[in-house]
Amino acid sequence: MSINGKVHRSSPLPYWLVTLPPLEWPAQCPAFLAEAGEKNRQILSTPDSQYRRQSWSTVQEIVAKDRIDLFQRVPSDLRRYLEYTAQLKQQYGSVMDFVVKERLKWDRVVPRGKPFEYADDTKILHNDWPYGVDEKIVHLVVWTKTGRIRRLE
């Protein structure tokens, strides 16, 4: 309901509307959000103005505990990310297929040697969709053909 140009609600908005201005509200939940898990629904239910970015100390704690599942994106970024990845899945089959082909430009994901032995077995890229961390933190991703590297000392 609109009163004096302001939107007033008697009940909470569905998670799939919160990050959009009223003029952009779709009539129903978009397909790319219909299967959102509980964590994503909670994030999407939060207006950006109420989201608190994760601090450097929180980021360090998450990494030290190997709990990357605790990272979150800014709600409006998460919505755009989910829409984008849904498009990638349609076009490439999976996000990983897109990353390997387009971002890493790797024809094959077979290592030539041990971790970091050959430069072409590794790439370091900025994360195109960084988490909602302190804006002074740069989010880089180390991609390696040799498998998951837990932590570099």
C-alpha positions as CSV (number, residue, x, y, z in Angstrom):
1,M,0.0,0.0,0.0
2,S,1.3,3.5,-0.8
3,I,0.6,6.5,1.4
4,N,2.1,9.9,0.6
5,G,4.5,8.2,-1.8
6,K,5.9,5.8,0.8
7,V,5.3,2.0,0.7
8,H,3.8,0.7,3.9
9,R,3.4,-3.0,4.6
10,S,1.3,-4.8,7.1
11,S,3.3,-8.1,6.7
12,P,6.9,-8.9,5.8
13,L,7.8,-9.1,2.1
14,P,8.6,-12.4,0.6
15,Y,12.4,-13.0,0.5
16,W,12.4,-12.6,-3.3
17,L,11.1,-9.0,-3.2
18,V,13.2,-7.4,-0.4
19,T,16.2,-6.3,-2.4
20,L,14.1,-4.8,-5.3
21,P,12.4,-1.4,-5.5
22,P,8.6,-1.8,-5.6
23,L,8.4,-0.8,-9.3
24,E,10.6,-3.9,-10.1
25,W,8.6,-6.4,-8.1
26,P,7.8,-9.5,-10.2
27,A,4.3,-11.0,-9.9
28,Q,5.9,-14.3,-8.7
29,C,9.1,-15.7,-7.4
30,P,11.7,-15.9,-10.2
31,A,12.8,-19.4,-11.1
32,F,16.4,-18.7,-10.1
33,L,15.3,-17.9,-6.5
34,A,12.6,-20.6,-6.2
35,E,15.0,-23.3,-5.0
36,A,17.1,-21.0,-2.8
37,G,18.2,-22.7,0.4
38,E,17.4,-21.4,3.9
39,K,20.7,-19.5,4.3
40,N,20.1,-17.7,1.0
41,R,16.5,-17.0,1.8
42,Q,17.5,-15.4,5.2
43,I,20.1,-13.2,3.5
44,L,17.7,-12.2,0.7
45,S,15.1,-11.3,3.4
46,T,17.5,-8.7,4.7
47,P,17.5,-5.2,3.2
48,D,21.0,-4.1,2.2
49,S,20.7,-1.2,4.6
50,Q,20.5,-3.7,7.5
51,Y,23.3,-6.0,6.2
52,R,26.6,-5.8,8.2
53,R,29.8,-6.6,6.3
54,Q,32.1,-9.2,7.9
55,S,35.1,-7.6,9.5
56,W,38.8,-8.6,8.9
57,S,38.9,-10.5,12.2
58,T,35.7,-12.4,11.3
59,V,37.2,-13.3,7.9
60,Q,40.4,-14.5,9.6
61,E,38.3,-16.7,12.0
62,I,36.2,-18.2,9.2
63,V,39.3,-19.1,7.2
64,A,41.2,-20.4,10.2
65,K,38.3,-22.7,11.0
66,D,37.9,-23.7,7.3
67,R,34.2,-22.6,7.5
68,I,33.8,-20.9,4.2
69,D,30.1,-21.7,4.4
70,L,29.9,-18.8,6.9
71,F,30.7,-16.2,4.2
72,Q,27.8,-14.3,2.9
73,R,27.2,-11.8,0.1
74,V,25.4,-8.5,0.4
75,P,21.7,-9.3,-0.2
76,S,21.3,-7.4,-3.5
77,D,24.7,-8.9,-4.7
78,L,23.5,-12.4,-3.7
79,R,20.3,-11.9,-5.8
80,R,22.3,-10.8,-8.8
81,Y,24.8,-13.6,-8.3
82,L,22.1,-16.3,-8.2
83,E,20.5,-14.9,-11.3
84,Y,23.9,-14.8,-13.1
85,T,24.8,-18.3,-12.1
86,A,21.4,-19.6,-13.2
87,Q,22.2,-18.1,-16.7
88,L,25.7,-19.7,-16.7
89,K,24.3,-23.1,-15.9
90,Q,21.9,-22.8,-18.8
91,Q,24.6,-21.7,-21.2
92,Y,27.6,-23.8,-20.0
93,G,26.0,-26.6,-18.1
94,S,27.7,-25.6,-14.8
95,V,29.4,-22.6,-13.2
96,M,32.6,-24.6,-13.0
97,D,32.5,-25.3,-16.8
98,F,32.2,-21.5,-17.4
99,V,35.1,-20.7,-15.0
100,V,37.4,-23.3,-16.6
101,K,36.6,-22.3,-20.1
102,E,36.1,-18.5,-19.9
103,R,37.8,-17.3,-16.8
104,L,40.8,-19.7,-16.5
105,K,41.1,-20.4,-20.2
106,W,42.1,-24.0,-19.5
107,D,41.5,-26.6,-22.1
108,R,42.3,-29.4,-19.7
109,V,42.3,-29.5,-15.9
110,V,45.2,-32.0,-15.7
111,P,48.2,-30.8,-13.7
112,R,51.7,-31.0,-15.2
113,G,53.4,-31.3,-11.8
114,K,53.1,-30.8,-8.1
115,P,51.3,-27.8,-6.6
116,F,53.0,-24.5,-7.9
117,E,55.7,-26.4,-9.8
118,Y,54.4,-25.1,-13.2
119,A,52.9,-21.6,-13.5
120,D,50.3,-22.7,-16.0
121,D,48.8,-25.1,-13.4
122,T,47.7,-22.2,-11.3
123,K,45.9,-18.9,-11.7
124,I,45.1,-16.1,-9.3
125,L,42.0,-14.1,-10.1
126,H,39.9,-11.5,-8.4
127,N,36.6,-13.0,-7.3
128,D,34.0,-11.6,-9.7
129,W,31.3,-12.0,-7.0
130,P,33.1,-11.3,-3.7
131,Y,31.5,-11.9,-0.3
132,G,30.1,-9.1,1.8
133,V,33.3,-8.5,3.7
134,D,34.9,-5.2,4.7
135,E,35.3,-3.2,1.5
136,K,39.1,-2.8,2.2
137,I,39.5,-6.6,1.8
138,V,40.5,-7.8,-1.6
139,H,39.0,-11.2,-2.4
140,L,41.4,-13.3,-4.6
141,V,40.8,-16.9,-5.6
142,V,43.7,-19.2,-6.2
143,W,42.8,-21.8,-8.8
144,T,45.0,-24.8,-9.1
145,K,44.8,-27.9,-11.3
146,T,46.3,-30.0,-8.5
147,G,43.3,-30.0,-6.2
148,R,42.4,-28.0,-3.1
149,I,45.1,-26.2,-1.3
150,R,44.0,-25.7,2.3
151,R,46.2,-23.0,3.5
152,L,49.3,-21.2,2.3
153,E,51.7,-20.3,5.1
